[in-house]
Amino acid sequence: MDVYIPVNCDFYNQLEALATLRQESQIVYQNAKGELAKVQGRIVDVYAKHKVEFLKADSGTTIRLDRIISVNDQEVSSWTN
């Protein structure tokens, strides 16, 4: 596994808020093969395992947070300002 790059706290908090509100979301991310992928659904968990942060969607998809490109058409970089 490549080195995990911690995400901005504001971005992490936004993901937790979406999970708490059970809001339908569209997440665009880079999968383990480096390909763009998309998942539509609810975030059911945001968690850390072995010092790497993940989210789990209601579809069962698990995504490393540093691979997320956008959530609901808002680019991740917008949370890092």
MODELLER restraints for C-alpha pairs under 7 A, 6 or more apart:
rsr = mdl.restraints
at = mdl.atoms
rsr.add(forms.Gaussian(group=physical.xy_distance, feature=features.Distance(at['CA:4:A'], at['CA:52:A']), mean=6.22, stdev=0.5))
rsr.add(forms.Gaussian(group=physical.xy_distance, feature=features.Distance(at['CA:4:A'], at['CA:66:A']), mean=6.80, stdev=0.5))
rsr.add(forms.Gaussian(group=physical.xy_distance, feature=features.Distance(at['CA:5:A'], at['CA:66:A']), mean=5.92, stdev=0.5))
rsr.add(forms.Gaussian(group=physical.xy_distance, feature=features.Distance(at['CA:6:A'], at['CA:66:A']), mean=6.64, stdev=0.5))
rsr.add(forms.Gaussian(group=physical.xy_distance, feature=features.Distance(at['CA:7:A'], at['CA:65:A']), mean=6.82, stdev=0.5))
rsr.add(forms.Gaussian(group=physical.xy_distance, feature=features.Distance(at['CA:7:A'], at['CA:66:A']), mean=6.08, stdev=0.5))
rsr.add(forms.Gaussian(group=physical.xy_distance, feature=features.Distance(at['CA:8:A'], at['CA:79:A']), mean=6.92, stdev=0.5))
rsr.add(forms.Gaussian(group=physical.xy_distance, feature=features.Distance(at['CA:8:A'], at['CA:80:A']), mean=5.92, stdev=0.5))
rsr.add(forms.Gaussian(group=physical.xy_distance, feature=features.Distance(at['CA:10:A'], at['CA:79:A']), mean=6.01, stdev=0.5))
rsr.add(forms.Gaussian(group=physical.xy_distance, feature=features.Distance(at['CA:11:A'], at['CA:79:A']), mean=5.41, stdev=0.5))
rsr.add(forms.Gaussian(group=physical.xy_distance, feature=features.Distance(at['CA:16:A'], at['CA:46:A']), mean=6.33, stdev=0.5))
rsr.add(forms.Gaussian(group=physical.xy_distance, feature=features.Distance(at['CA:18:A'], at['CA:43:A']), mean=6.72, stdev=0.5))
rsr.add(forms.Gaussian(group=physical.xy_distance, feature=features.Distance(at['CA:19:A'], at['CA:42:A']), mean=6.77, stdev=0.5))
rsr.add(forms.Gaussian(group=physical.xy_distance, feature=features.Distance(at['CA:19:A'], at['CA:43:A']), mean=4.77, stdev=0.5))
rsr.add(forms.Gaussian(group=physical.xy_distance, feature=features.Distance(at['CA:19:A'], at['CA:44:A']), mean=5.58, stdev=0.5))
rsr.add(forms.Gaussian(group=physical.xy_distance, feature=features.Distance(at['CA:19:A'], at['CA:45:A']), mean=6.52, stdev=0.5))
rsr.add(forms.Gaussian(group=physical.xy_distance, feature=features.Distance(at['CA:22:A'], at['CA:42:A']), mean=5.87, stdev=0.5))
rsr.add(forms.Gaussian(group=physical.xy_distance, feature=features.Distance(at['CA:22:A'], at['CA:43:A']), mean=6.85, stdev=0.5))
rsr.add(forms.Gaussian(group=physical.xy_distance, feature=features.Distance(at['CA:23:A'], at['CA:42:A']), mean=5.88, stdev=0.5))
rsr.add(forms.Gaussian(group=physical.xy_distance, feature=features.Distance(at['CA:24:A'], at['CA:41:A']), mean=5.02, stdev=0.5))
rsr.add(forms.Gaussian(group=physical.xy_distance, feature=features.Distance(at['CA:24:A'], at['CA:42:A']), mean=4.77, stdev=0.5))
rsr.add(forms.Gaussian(group=physical.xy_distance, feature=features.Distance(at['CA:25:A'], at['CA:40:A']), mean=5.74, stdev=0.5))
rsr.add(forms.Gaussian(group=physical.xy_distance, feature=features.Distance(at['CA:25:A'], at['CA:41:A']), mean=5.35, stdev=0.5))
rsr.add(forms.Gaussian(group=physical.xy_distance, feature=features.Distance(at['CA:25:A'], at['CA:42:A']), mean=5.85, stdev=0.5))
rsr.add(forms.Gaussian(group=physical.xy_distance, feature=features.Distance(at['CA:25:A'], at['CA:71:A']), mean=6.77, stdev=0.5))
rsr.add(forms.Gaussian(group=physical.xy_distance, feature=features.Distance(at['CA:25:A'], at['CA:72:A']), mean=5.72, stdev=0.5))
rsr.add(forms.Gaussian(group=physical.xy_distance, feature=features.Distance(at['CA:26:A'], at['CA:39:A']), mean=5.78, stdev=0.5))
rsr.add(forms.Gaussian(group=physical.xy_distance, feature=features.Distance(at['CA:26:A'], at['CA:40:A']), mean=4.43, stdev=0.5))
rsr.add(forms.Gaussian(group=physical.xy_distance, feature=features.Distance(at['CA:26:A'], at['CA:41:A']), mean=6.52, stdev=0.5))
rsr.add(forms.Gaussian(group=physical.xy_distance, feature=features.Distance(at['CA:26:A'], at['CA:71:A']), mean=5.70, stdev=0.5))
rsr.add(forms.Gaussian(group=physical.xy_distance, feature=features.Distance(at['CA:26:A'], at['CA:72:A']), mean=5.00, stdev=0.5))
rsr.add(forms.Gaussian(group=physical.xy_distance, feature=features.Distance(at['CA:27:A'], at['CA:38:A']), mean=5.61, stdev=0.5))
rsr.add(forms.Gaussian(group=physical.xy_distance, feature=features.Distance(at['CA:27:A'], at['CA:39:A']), mean=5.32, stdev=0.5))
rsr.add(forms.Gaussian(group=physical.xy_distance, feature=features.Distance(at['CA:27:A'], at['CA:40:A']), mean=6.42, stdev=0.5))
rsr.add(forms.Gaussian(group=physical.xy_distance, feature=features.Distance(at['CA:27:A'], at['CA:70:A']), mean=5.81, stdev=0.5))
rsr.add(forms.Gaussian(group=physical.xy_distance, feature=features.Distance(at['CA:27:A'], at['CA:71:A']), mean=4.61, stdev=0.5))
rsr.add(forms.Gaussian(group=physical.xy_distance, feature=features.Distance(at['CA:27:A'], at['CA:72:A']), mean=6.43, stdev=0.5))
rsr.add(forms.Gaussian(group=physical.xy_distance, feature=features.Distance(at['CA:28:A'], at['CA:37:A']), mean=5.77, stdev=0.5))
rsr.add(forms.Gaussian(group=physical.xy_distance, feature=features.Distance(at['CA:28:A'], at['CA:38:A']), mean=4.47, stdev=0.5))
rsr.add(forms.Gaussian(group=physical.xy_distance, feature=features.Distance(at['CA:28:A'], at['CA:39:A']), mean=6.65, stdev=0.5))
rsr.add(forms.Gaussian(group=physical.xy_distance, feature=features.Distance(at['CA:28:A'], at['CA:68:A']), mean=6.09, stdev=0.5))
rsr.add(forms.Gaussian(group=physical.xy_distance, feature=features.Distance(at['CA:28:A'], at['CA:69:A']), mean=5.48, stdev=0.5))
rsr.add(forms.Gaussian(group=physical.xy_distance, feature=features.Distance(at['CA:28:A'], at['CA:70:A']), mean=5.23, stdev=0.5))
rsr.add(forms.Gaussian(group=physical.xy_distance, feature=features.Distance(at['CA:28:A'], at['CA:71:A']), mean=6.53, stdev=0.5))
rsr.add(forms.Gaussian(group=physical.xy_distance, feature=features.Distance(at['CA:29:A'], at['CA:36:A']), mean=5.76, stdev=0.5))
rsr.add(forms.Gaussian(group=physical.xy_distance, feature=features.Distance(at['CA:29:A'], at['CA:37:A']), mean=5.42, stdev=0.5))
rsr.add(forms.Gaussian(group=physical.xy_distance, feature=features.Distance(at['CA:29:A'], at['CA:38:A']), mean=6.29, stdev=0.5))
rsr.add(forms.Gaussian(group=physical.xy_distance, feature=features.Distance(at['CA:29:A'], at['CA:67:A']), mean=5.43, stdev=0.5))
rsr.add(forms.Gaussian(group=physical.xy_distance, feature=features.Distance(at['CA:29:A'], at['CA:68:A']), mean=4.14, stdev=0.5))
rsr.add(forms.Gaussian(group=physical.xy_distance, feature=features.Distance(at['CA:29:A'], at['CA:69:A']), mean=4.97, stdev=0.5))
rsr.add(forms.Gaussian(group=physical.xy_distance, feature=features.Distance(at['CA:29:A'], at['CA:70:A']), mean=6.96, stdev=0.5))
rsr.add(forms.Gaussian(group=physical.xy_distance, feature=features.Distance(at['CA:30:A'], at['CA:36:A']), mean=4.63, stdev=0.5))
rsr.add(forms.Gaussian(group=physical.xy_distance, feature=features.Distance(at['CA:30:A'], at['CA:37:A']), mean=5.95, stdev=0.5))
rsr.add(forms.Gaussian(group=physical.xy_distance, feature=features.Distance(at['CA:30:A'], at['CA:67:A']), mean=5.24, stdev=0.5))
rsr.add(forms.Gaussian(group=physical.xy_distance, feature=features.Distance(at['CA:30:A'], at['CA:68:A']), mean=6.47, stdev=0.5))
rsr.add(forms.Gaussian(group=physical.xy_distance, feature=features.Distance(at['CA:31:A'], at['CA:37:A']), mean=6.30, stdev=0.5))
rsr.add(forms.Gaussian(group=physical.xy_distance, feature=features.Distance(at['CA:41:A'], at['CA:57:A']), mean=6.41, stdev=0.5))
rsr.add(forms.Gaussian(group=physical.xy_distance, feature=features.Distance(at['CA:41:A'], at['CA:58:A']), mean=6.19, stdev=0.5))
rsr.add(forms.Gaussian(group=physical.xy_distance, feature=features.Distance(at['CA:41:A'], at['CA:59:A']), mean=6.92, stdev=0.5))
rsr.add(forms.Gaussian(group=physical.xy_distance, feature=features.Distance(at['CA:42:A'], at['CA:57:A']), mean=5.56, stdev=0.5))
rsr.add(forms.Gaussian(group=physical.xy_distance, feature=features.Distance(at['CA:42:A'], at['CA:58:A']), mean=5.44, stdev=0.5))
rsr.add(forms.Gaussian(group=physical.xy_distance, feature=features.Distance(at['CA:43:A'], at['CA:55:A']), mean=6.81, stdev=0.5))
rsr.add(forms.Gaussian(group=physical.xy_distance, feature=features.Distance(at['CA:43:A'], at['CA:56:A']), mean=5.87, stdev=0.5))
rsr.add(forms.Gaussian(group=physical.xy_distance, feature=features.Distance(at['CA:43:A'], at['CA:57:A']), mean=4.39, stdev=0.5))
rsr.add(forms.Gaussian(group=physical.xy_distance, feature=features.Distance(at['CA:43:A'], at['CA:58:A']), mean=6.14, stdev=0.5))
rsr.add(forms.Gaussian(group=physical.xy_distance, feature=features.Distance(at['CA:44:A'], at['CA:56:A']), mean=5.70, stdev=0.5))
rsr.add(forms.Gaussian(group=physical.xy_distance, feature=features.Distance(at['CA:44:A'], at['CA:57:A']), mean=5.43, stdev=0.5))
rsr.add(forms.Gaussian(group=physical.xy_distance, feature=features.Distance(at['CA:44:A'], at['CA:58:A']), mean=5.77, stdev=0.5))
rsr.add(forms.Gaussian(group=physical.xy_distance, feature=features.Distance(at['CA:45:A'], at['CA:55:A']), mean=5.50, stdev=0.5))
rsr.add(forms.Gaussian(group=physical.xy_distance, feature=features.Distance(at['CA:45:A'], at['CA:56:A']), mean=5.16, stdev=0.5))
rsr.add(forms.Gaussian(group=physical.xy_distance, feature=features.Distance(at['CA:46:A'], at['CA:54:A']), mean=5.74, stdev=0.5))
rsr.add(forms.Gaussian(group=physical.xy_distance, feature=features.Distance(at['CA:46:A'], at['CA:55:A']), mean=4.30, stdev=0.5))
rsr.add(forms.Gaussian(group=physical.xy_distance, feature=features.Distance(at['CA:46:A'], at['CA:56:A']), mean=6.50, stdev=0.5))
rsr.add(forms.Gaussian(group=physical.xy_distance, feature=features.Distance(at['CA:47:A'], at['CA:53:A']), mean=5.62, stdev=0.5))
rsr.add(forms.Gaussian(group=physical.xy_distance, feature=features.Distance(at['CA:47:A'], at['CA:54:A']), mean=5.41, stdev=0.5))
rsr.add(forms.Gaussian(group=physical.xy_distance, feature=features.Distance(at['CA:47:A'], at['CA:55:A']), mean=6.28, stdev=0.5))
rsr.add(forms.Gaussian(group=physical.xy_distance, feature=features.Distance(at['CA:48:A'], at['CA:54:A']), mean=6.03, stdev=0.5))
rsr.add(forms.Gaussian(group=physical.xy_distance, feature=features.Distance(at['CA:53:A'], at['CA:64:A']), mean=5.99, stdev=0.5))
rsr.add(forms.Gaussian(group=physical.xy_distance, feature=features.Distance(at['CA:53:A'], at['CA:65:A']), mean=5.73, stdev=0.5))
rsr.add(forms.Gaussian(group=physical.xy_distance, feature=features.Distance(at['CA:54:A'], at['CA:62:A']), mean=6.60, stdev=0.5))
rsr.add(forms.Gaussian(group=physical.xy_distance, feature=features.Distance(at['CA:54:A'], at['CA:63:A']), mean=5.44, stdev=0.5))
rsr.add(forms.Gaussian(group=physical.xy_distance, feature=features.Distance(at['CA:54:A'], at['CA:64:A']), mean=4.40, stdev=0.5))
rsr.add(forms.Gaussian(group=physical.xy_distance, feature=features.Distance(at['CA:54:A'], at['CA:65:A']), mean=5.23, stdev=0.5))
rsr.add(forms.Gaussian(group=physical.xy_distance, feature=features.Distance(at['CA:55:A'], at['CA:62:A']), mean=5.68, stdev=0.5))
rsr.add(forms.Gaussian(group=physical.xy_distance, feature=features.Distance(at['CA:55:A'], at['CA:63:A']), mean=5.40, stdev=0.5))
rsr.add(forms.Gaussian(group=physical.xy_distance, feature=features.Distance(at['CA:55:A'], at['CA:64:A']), mean=6.61, stdev=0.5))
rsr.add(forms.Gaussian(group=physical.xy_distance, feature=features.Distance(at['CA:55:A'], at['CA:65:A']), mean=6.72, stdev=0.5))
rsr.add(forms.Gaussian(group=physical.xy_distance, feature=features.Distance(at['CA:56:A'], at['CA:62:A']), mean=4.44, stdev=0.5))
rsr.add(forms.Gaussian(group=physical.xy_distance, feature=features.Distance(at['CA:56:A'], at['CA:63:A']), mean=6.48, stdev=0.5))
rsr.add(forms.Gaussian(group=physical.xy_distance, feature=features.Distance(at['CA:69:A'], at['CA:75:A']), mean=5.88, stdev=0.5))
rsr.add(forms.Gaussian(group=physical.xy_distance, feature=features.Distance(at['CA:69:A'], at['CA:76:A']), mean=5.63, stdev=0.5))
rsr.add(forms.Gaussian(group=physical.xy_distance, feature=features.Distance(at['CA:70:A'], at['CA:76:A']), mean=5.25, stdev=0.5))
